[in-house]
Amino acid sequence: MKGRIAQPARHSVAEAVAWRQRRLVFHDARLADVAAEFNRYNRTKIRIDGDAAQDVLLSGIFDADRPQALMLYAAKNAEFAVEPDGNDWVIRRR
């Protein structure tokens, strides 16, 4: 019986070692999953309110220690509202 080896996804070497530099790499990831990943690395928590906002897809590379980068991304997008919630942040669709 002959086996087949699947071709790996084509990503850059920089993406493969991003975790060593505490960078988060996302390719068409749900905003809810992106926020959850940031929450693993930071005391400041990000909450995504509403199914419509949670399912928005995002691609990008972020510093894991800078959740404010995700807040800036969302704040620049007219479809999102970004609001503080104590020490945490909430992103929702307008």
C-alpha positions in Angstrom: 0.0 0.0 0.0 1.5 3.3 -1.0 1.1 6.4 1.2 1.0 10.0 0.3 2.5 12.9 2.1 0.4 16.0 2.2 2.1 19.2 1.1 2.5 21.6 4.1 0.8 25.0 3.9 3.1 27.6 2.5 3.9 30.1 5.2 7.1 32.1 5.6 9.8 31.2 8.0 9.1 34.4 9.9 5.6 33.1 10.6 6.8 29.7 11.7 9.0 31.2 14.4 6.7 34.1 15.3 5.8 32.5 18.6 9.5 32.9 19.7 9.2 36.6 19.2 5.8 36.7 21.0 3.9 37.5 17.8 0.5 36.2 16.9 -0.2 35.3 13.3 -3.7 35.0 12.0 -5.0 34.0 8.6 -8.8 34.4 8.2 -9.3 33.9 11.9 -12.6 34.7 13.6 -12.3 37.9 15.7 -13.5 36.0 18.7 -10.6 33.6 18.3 -8.1 36.4 17.9 -9.4 38.1 21.1 -9.1 34.7 22.9 -5.5 34.4 21.8 -4.6 37.9 23.0 -6.4 37.1 26.3 -4.0 34.2 26.9 -1.0 36.6 26.9 -2.4 39.7 28.7 -4.1 40.9 31.9 -6.2 43.3 29.9 -9.0 41.2 28.4 -10.8 41.7 25.2 -14.5 40.7 24.9 -16.2 40.5 21.5 -20.0 41.2 21.9 -22.5 39.8 19.4 -22.3 36.9 17.0 -21.9 39.2 14.0 -18.7 40.7 15.5 -17.3 37.4 16.7 -17.5 35.9 13.2 -15.7 38.7 11.4 -12.5 37.3 9.8 -9.1 38.8 10.4 -5.7 38.3 9.0 -2.6 39.9 10.4 0.5 39.7 12.6 0.3 41.3 16.0 2.7 41.6 19.0 1.2 39.3 21.7 2.0 41.8 24.4 0.1 44.7 22.7 -3.6 44.1 22.8 -4.0 47.8 22.1 -3.0 47.0 18.5 -6.2 45.0 18.1 -8.2 47.8 19.7 -6.6 50.3 17.2 -7.4 48.0 14.3 -11.1 47.7 15.4 -11.4 51.4 16.2 -10.2 52.3 12.6 -12.9 50.0 11.1 -16.2 51.9 10.8 -18.2 48.7 11.5 -16.9 48.3 15.0 -17.4 50.2 18.3 -14.6 49.8 20.8 -15.4 50.7 24.4 -13.5 50.4 27.7 -15.0 48.1 30.4 -13.1 48.8 33.6 -9.5 47.5 32.8 -10.8 45.5 29.9 -12.1 46.3 26.4 -15.3 45.4 24.4 -15.5 45.3 20.6 -19.0 45.1 19.1 -20.5 45.8 15.7 -22.2 49.1 15.2 
